[in-house]
Amino acid sequence: MTDDQDRTGAAPVPAGPLSTIDYSERIPNNVNLSQDRRLQRALESWQPKFLDWWKALGPALPTKDVYLRTAIAVGRDGWAHFDHVPMEQYRWGIFLAERDPDRKIAFGQHKGEPAWQEVPGEYRAELMRLITVQGDTEPASVEQQRILGNTAPSLYDLRNLFQVNVEEGRHLWAMVYLLQAYFGREGREEAEQLLKRNSGDLDSPRILGAFNEQTTDWLQFFMFTYFTDRDGKYQLGTLKESAFDPLARTCEFMLKEEAHHMFVGTTGVQRTVERTAELTAAHGTDDIFQYGGIPLAVIQKYLNFQFSVSMDLFGSEQSTNVAAYYTGGLKGRWQETRRKDDHQLTDATMTVRTIRDGAIVEQDVPALTALNLDLRNEYVADCENGVRRWNQALEDAGLSVRLFLPHEGFNRKVGNYAGHFVSPTGELLTEEQWRAHVDEWLPTEADRAAVAELMVPNYEPGDFAGWIAPPQTGINDQPVEFDYVHLREEALA
């Protein structure tokens, strides 16, 4: 069972000492916030603005309370507590993994030196930019998912949506803490801007393109939490290696929570595919909209879209910026300490694919400049695991058709494939050929409208929409038919 397939939805937690979170404070934390009055006042000034943002752009469905997990410690011993909690009273806070006082920098030109507890002046701008971009993604996904509760396929799924939302809100807090604690006035200004940019806003959009796309329905939500939150996992994994220890510890704890988001995506798509396979086999046709299911061809289109826009989040295959981040110790590689090399990559090379003279060709480039591709390759291999699992459901149903990840060059707007036209199977096309077939590969307005017609809310405990299969188990050993969410009367009207 992988980290995003935990049946309870709680992430596995590495062994470590218990670090209790102080919930008696106005801002729950395990960073001794009360000992820094200036920082405490700054964060307490930001808190009402966060709550105003949550009320305005957080979940739109009125709820009394939701069966949520809340961190109570960062070690193995009871780090997550489950209870029905009014979402507006959720105890967002600042939680860092335990500090290792002997931690050394594992890569780059500072390899072997003690990890930094303060921001070195020469890396101040770069670190603040990395933290700001990561912080900008967290509230963006909440905004994208704001109205999904209105069409939840079950209370079980509604609860999972809200758990994702409150944890994205906490991840915003994590980045705001770093900005305000370590970057002074500039950091406070950046923290303010994180609430002023909004997903899809024409004048002040979110920084990264994928976080300005609309989340139109629950199938896209599941694809988002599988593919785009998985990008988040790998980005956090590089920052967990950072020489800046507070950032590394923050991201280590965030990864524990991020696992639940990917669990929601993995199992959400899985259950959709299971129901699709059941209806396809029963009726002998893939045209199952008429029977209340989502055709496999449409699921593949949604997959193609979300995978391709998530691939763009890794940036260009070659980047001098990422080389500088690595050499300076700001961002490492995925599982850096497990790599069997010199962790400096001075003379190492890597094979990169690009388009030249009408063909996809390979070329060797310095590994330092290809670290985005190195991370993306790890991501793609991880994505393939879920696809294999979904295809097993198709095989079990006796169907011959299979889902697949499209070619890395498909529908790309960033990197070596930007400006080119590549089919899902990797064929180079003319623009005319692309336009002639794109509706076969990406969701059309008609596809999204047909899926939207199936998005009818199911708010009775144990009831599930007809387009998705129920899960095998509930959350935290509760039954599947547990009343995970108590709705307000106006939500049921």
C-alpha positions in Angstrom: 0.0 0.0 0.0 1.5 3.3 -1.1 1.3 6.6 0.8 -1.7 7.7 -1.2 -3.6 4.5 -0.9 -4.0 4.5 2.9 -7.6 3.1 3.5 -8.2 5.6 6.3 -7.1 8.6 4.4 -4.4 9.3 7.0 -0.8 9.5 5.8 1.8 7.1 7.2 4.0 8.9 9.6 7.7 8.2 10.1 8.8 7.2 13.6 10.0 10.2 15.6 9.6 11.9 19.0 6.3 13.3 20.0 6.0 17.0 19.5 2.7 18.3 20.9 1.0 21.2 19.2 -0.2 23.9 21.5 -3.9 24.3 20.9 -4.4 26.8 23.8 -2.9 29.5 21.6 -4.9 31.6 19.2 -2.7 30.2 16.5 -2.0 26.5 17.2 1.7 25.8 16.7 4.8 23.8 17.7 7.3 26.6 17.0 7.0 28.4 20.4 5.2 31.3 18.7 4.4 32.9 22.1 8.1 33.6 22.6 8.3 35.9 19.6 5.7 38.6 20.3 6.4 40.6 17.1 5.9 37.6 14.9 2.9 36.5 16.9 1.3 40.0 16.5 2.0 39.9 12.7 0.4 36.5 12.3 -2.6 37.4 14.5 -3.1 40.4 12.2 -3.0 38.2 9.2 -5.4 35.6 10.7 -8.7 37.6 10.3 -7.8 38.3 6.6 -7.4 34.6 6.1 -10.7 33.9 7.7 -12.4 36.5 5.5 -10.8 34.8 2.5 -12.1 31.4 3.7 -15.6 32.8 4.1 -15.6 34.5 0.7 -13.7 31.9 -1.4 -13.7 28.7 0.6 -16.3 25.9 0.4 -19.7 27.3 -0.6 -21.9 24.6 0.7 -23.3 25.5 4.2 -22.3 22.9 6.8 -22.8 22.5 10.5 -19.8 20.4 11.0 -17.5 17.9 9.2 -15.7 14.7 10.4 -12.2 16.1 10.0 -8.8 15.1 11.2 -6.7 17.7 13.0 -3.0 17.3 13.8 -2.2 17.1 17.5 1.4 16.1 17.3 4.1 15.7 14.5 5.4 12.3 15.7 3.9 8.9 15.3 2.0 8.9 18.6 -1.3 10.3 17.7 -0.5 13.1 15.2 -4.1 13.1 13.8 -7.3 13.4 15.8 -10.7 12.8 14.2 -13.9 14.6 15.2 -16.9 16.5 13.9 -15.7 20.1 13.7 -17.4 23.3 12.2 -15.1 24.1 9.3 -14.9 27.8 10.2 -13.6 26.8 13.6 -10.9 24.4 12.2 -7.7 24.9 14.1 -5.4 26.0 11.3 -1.9 26.5 12.6 1.9 26.2 12.1 3.4 22.7 12.4 7.0 21.8 11.6 8.6 18.3 11.8 11.0 17.7 14.6 14.4 19.4 14.2 17.5 17.3 13.9 20.2 19.4 15.5 22.9 17.4 13.7 21.4 17.8 10.2 23.9 18.6 7.5 23.4 19.9 4.0 23.3 16.9 1.6 24.0 18.5 -1.8 25.5 21.4 -3.7 28.4 23.6 -3.0 27.6 23.7 0.8 27.4 19.9 1.1 28.5 18.8 4.6 27.9 22.1 6.3 25.3 22.5 9.1 21.8 23.1 7.8 20.8 26.8 7.9 18.5 28.0 10.7 18.4 31.6 9.2 18.2 32.8 5.6 21.6 33.5 4.1 21.6 37.0 2.6 22.9 35.8 -0.8 19.9 33.4 -1.2 17.2 35.6 0.3 15.4 36.6 -2.9 15.5 33.0 -4.3 14.2 31.4 -1.2 11.4 33.9 -0.8 10.4 33.3 -4.4 10.3 29.5 -3.9 8.2 29.9 -0.8 5.8 32.4 -2.4 5.1 30.2 -5.4 4.5 27.2 -3.2 2.3 29.2 -1.0 0.3 30.6 -3.9 -0.8 27.1 -5.0 -2.4 26.2 -1.7 -5.3 28.7 -1.6 -5.7 28.4 -5.3 -6.9 24.8 -5.2 -9.5 25.7 -2.5 -10.8 28.4 -4.8 -10.9 26.0 -7.7 -12.9 23.5 -5.7 -15.3 26.0 -4.0 -18.6 24.9 -5.5 -17.9 21.1 -5.7 -19.8 20.4 -2.5 -23.0 21.4 -4.3 -22.8 18.2 -6.4 -21.0 15.7 -4.0 -21.6 12.1 -5.0 -21.8 11.1 -1.3 -21.2 12.4 2.2 -18.0 10.2 2.2 -16.7 12.1 -0.8 -17.9 15.5 0.5 -16.0 14.9 3.7 -12.8 14.1 1.7 -13.2 17.3 -0.3 -13.5 19.3 2.9 -10.5 17.6 4.4 -8.4 18.5 1.4 -9.7 22.1 1.6 -8.8 22.7 5.2 -5.4 21.1 4.8 -4.6 23.3 1.8 -5.6 26.2 4.0 -3.1 24.9 6.6 -0.4 24.6 4.0 -1.0 28.3 3.2 -0.4 29.0 6.9 2.8 27.0 6.7 4.2 29.2 3.9 3.0 32.4 5.5 4.7 31.6 8.7 8.0 31.2 6.8 7.5 34.5 4.9 6.7 36.4 8.1 9.2 34.8 10.4 12.2 35.0 8.1 11.7 37.7 5.4 10.7 40.8 7.4 8.6 43.5 5.7 8.9 41.9 2.2 7.7 38.6 3.6 4.7 40.3 5.2 3.8 41.9 1.9 4.1 38.6 0.1 1.8 37.0 2.7 -0.8 39.7 2.0 -0.6 39.1 -1.8 -1.3 35.4 -1.3 -4.8 36.3 -0.3 -5.3 39.0 -3.0 -4.5 36.8 -6.0 -7.5 34.5 -6.9 -7.7 31.5 -9.2 -8.9 32.5 -12.6 -9.0 36.2 -11.8 -8.3 38.2 -15.0 -6.5 41.0 -13.2 -4.8 39.1 -10.4 -4.6 35.4 -11.2 -2.6 32.7 -9.4 1.1 32.4 -10.4 1.0 28.9 -12.1 -1.4 28.2 -15.0 -2.8 24.9 -13.7 -4.2 26.7 -10.7 -6.2 29.1 -12.8 -8.1 26.3 -14.5 -11.7 25.6 -13.5 -12.6 22.5 -11.6 -15.8 21.8 -13.4 -16.9 18.6 -11.8 -15.9 15.7 -9.5 -14.1 13.7 -12.2 -11.8 16.6 -12.7 -11.4 17.0 -9.0 -10.3 13.4 -8.7 -7.9 13.9 -11.6 -6.6 17.1 -10.0 -6.0 15.4 -6.7 -4.3 12.5 -8.5 -2.1 14.4 -11.0 -1.7 18.0 -9.8 -1.5 17.2 -6.1 1.1 14.6 -7.0 3.1 17.3 -8.6 2.8 19.0 -5.2 4.2 16.0 -3.6 7.3 16.0 -5.7 7.8 19.8 -5.4 7.5 19.5 -1.6 10.0 16.6 -1.8 12.6 18.8 -3.4 12.1 21.5 -0.8 12.2 19.0 2.1 15.9 18.6 1.1 16.6 22.3 1.4 19.6 23.6 3.3 17.2 26.1 4.9 16.1 23.9 7.7 12.7 25.6 8.7 11.6 25.2 5.1 12.7 21.5 5.0 10.9 20.7 8.3 7.8 22.5 7.1 7.6 20.6 3.9 8.3 17.3 5.6 5.1 17.8 7.7 3.1 19.0 4.7 4.0 15.8 2.9 2.2 13.8 5.6 -1.0 15.7 4.9 -0.5 15.7 1.1 -0.7 11.9 1.0 -4.4 12.1 1.8 -5.1 14.4 -1.2 -3.5 11.8 -3.5 -5.5 9.0 -1.8 -8.6 10.9 -2.7 -7.6 11.1 -6.3 -6.3 7.6 -6.6 -9.4 6.0 -5.1 -11.8 8.5 -6.7 -10.7 7.7 -10.2 -10.5 4.0 -9.3 -14.2 4.0 -8.1 -15.3 5.9 -11.2 -13.5 3.4 -13.5 -15.0 0.5 -11.6 -18.5 1.8 -12.1 -17.8 2.7 -15.7 -16.5 -0.9 -16.3 -19.6 -2.4 -14.6 -22.0 -0.3 -16.8 -20.0 -0.9 -20.0 -19.9 -4.6 -19.5 -23.6 -4.8 -18.5 -24.8 -2.8 -21.5 -22.2 -3.9 -24.1 -21.4 -0.3 -25.1 -19.0 2.5 -24.1 -21.8 5.0 -24.7 -23.0 4.8 -21.0 -24.0 8.4 -20.4 -27.6 7.2 -21.1 -27.2 4.7 -18.3 -25.8 7.2 -15.7 -22.1 6.5 -16.1 -19.1 8.2 -17.6 -17.7 6.6 -20.8 -14.1 5.4 -20.6 -13.2 7.5 -23.6 -14.3 10.6 -21.6 -12.3 9.5 -18.6 -9.3 9.2 -20.8 -9.8 12.7 -22.1 -9.9 14.1 -18.6 -6.8 12.1 -17.8 -5.0 13.5 -20.8 -5.9 17.1 -19.9 -4.9 17.0 -16.2 -1.7 15.0 -16.8 -0.5 17.5 -19.5 -1.2 20.6 -17.5 0.4 19.1 -14.5 3.5 18.2 -16.5 3.8 21.9 -17.3 4.1 22.7 -13.6 7.6 21.1 -13.6 8.9 23.9 -15.9 11.3 23.6 -18.8 13.4 20.5 -19.2 16.5 22.7 -19.0 16.8 25.5 -16.5 19.8 27.5 -15.3 17.6 28.7 -12.3 17.1 25.2 -11.0 20.8 24.5 -11.5 21.5 27.5 -9.3 18.9 26.4 -6.7 20.6 23.0 -6.5 24.2 24.3 -6.4 23.2 26.8 -3.7 21.4 24.1 -1.6 17.9 25.7 -1.9 16.2 22.7 -3.6 17.4 19.1 -3.8 16.3 16.2 -5.9 13.6 13.7 -4.9 15.0 11.5 -2.2 18.4 13.2 -2.5 20.1 11.3 0.3 19.3 8.0 -1.4 21.1 8.9 -4.7 24.4 7.2 -5.4 26.5 10.0 -6.8 28.5 13.0 -5.6 25.4 15.2 -4.9 27.1 18.0 -6.7 26.7 16.8 -10.4 29.6 18.9 -11.6 30.4 16.6 -14.5 27.2 14.5 -14.8 25.0 14.5 -17.9 21.4 13.6 -18.6 19.5 12.8 -21.8 16.8 15.3 -22.8 14.3 14.9 -25.6 13.5 17.9 -27.8 12.1 18.6 -31.3 14.6 19.3 -34.1 14.0 19.3 -37.9 10.6 17.8 -37.5 11.5 14.9 -35.3 11.8 14.1 -31.6 15.5 13.7 -30.8 17.6 13.0 -27.8 20.6 15.0 -26.6 22.9 14.9 -23.6 23.0 18.0 -21.5 24.6 18.9 -18.1 22.5 17.1 -15.4 22.5 20.3 -13.3 20.4 22.1 -15.9 18.0 19.1 -16.3 16.9 18.7 -12.8 13.3 19.7 -13.7 13.2 16.7 -16.0 14.8 14.5 -13.4 12.0 15.3 -11.0 9.4 15.0 -13.8 10.6 11.5 -14.6 10.1 10.5 -11.0 6.6 11.9 -11.1 5.7 10.1 -14.4 6.8 6.8 -13.0 4.6 7.4 -9.9 1.6 8.3 -12.1 1.9 5.1 -13.9 1.3 3.1 -10.7 -2.2 4.5 -10.5 -3.0 3.9 -14.1 -2.0 0.2 -13.7 -4.3 0.0 -10.7 -7.2 1.5 -12.7 -6.6 -0.9 -15.6 -6.8 -3.8 -13.3 -10.4 -2.9 -12.7 -11.0 -2.9 -16.4 -9.4 -6.3 -16.7 -11.4 -7.7 -13.8 -14.6 -6.5 -15.6 -13.5 -8.4 -18.8 -12.9 -5.3 -20.9 -10.0 -5.1 -23.3 -9.7 -1.3 -23.4 -7.1 0.3 -21.2 -6.3 3.8 -19.9 -2.8 5.2 -20.5 -0.7 8.3 -19.9 -0.3 10.4 -23.0 3.1 11.2 -24.5 5.2 13.8 -22.6 4.9 16.2 -25.5 1.1 16.1 -25.6 -0.7 19.4 -25.1 2.3 21.1 -23.6 2.6 24.9 -23.1 6.0 24.9 -21.3 9.4 23.5 -22.2 10.8 21.8 -25.3 7.4 20.8 -26.7 5.7 24.2 -26.3 4.5 25.5 -29.7 4.5 22.0 -31.2 1.7 19.6 -31.8 2.1 16.0 -30.5 -0.5 13.3 -30.4 -1.2 11.3 -27.2 0.9 8.4 -28.7 3.8 10.7 -29.6 3.3 11.5 -33.3 4.4 15.0 -34.4 1.4 16.7 -36.1 0.8 19.8 -38.1 -1.5 22.4 -36.5 -4.2 21.4 -39.0 -3.9 17.7 -38.0 -4.1 18.7 -34.3 -7.2 20.7 -34.8 -8.8 17.9 -36.7 -8.4 15.4 -33.9 -8.1 17.4 -30.6 -11.7 16.8 -29.7 -10.9 13.1 -29.6 -8.2 13.7 -27.1 -9.2 16.6 -24.7 -12.6 17.1 -23.1 -15.0 19.2 -25.2 -17.7 21.5 -23.9 -20.2 18.7 -24.8 -18.2 16.2 -22.8 -18.1 18.4 -19.7 -21.8 19.2 -20.0 -22.7 15.5 -20.2 -20.5 14.8 -17.1 -22.1 17.8 -15.3 -25.6 16.4 -15.9 -24.5 13.3 -13.8 -23.3 15.5 -10.9 -26.4 15.3 -8.7 -25.8 15.6 -5.0 -26.2 12.6 -2.7 -26.5 13.8 0.9 -28.0 10.8 2.7 -25.5 8.6 4.6 -24.6 5.6 2.6 -26.0 6.9 -0.7 -23.8 7.2 -3.7 -24.3 8.7 -7.2 -24.8 6.2 -9.9 -21.6 7.1 -11.8 -19.2 6.1 -9.0 -18.7 2.9 -6.9 -18.8 3.1 -3.1 -15.4 2.8 -1.3 -14.5 -0.5 0.3 -13.9 1.0 3.7 -14.7 4.3 5.5 -12.6 6.9 7.1 -10.8 6.2 10.4 -12.5 2.7 10.7 -15.9 4.3 10.5 -18.5 2.6 8.3 -19.0 3.8 4.7 -22.5 4.9 5.7 -21.3 7.1 8.6 -22.7 10.6 8.8 -19.4 12.3 7.8 -21.0 15.7 7.2 -23.9 17.5 8.9 -25.4 20.0 6.5 -27.3 23.2 7.3 -31.0 23.3 6.4 -30.4 25.7 3.5 -28.0 23.2 1.9 -30.8 20.6 1.8 -33.5 23.0 0.5 
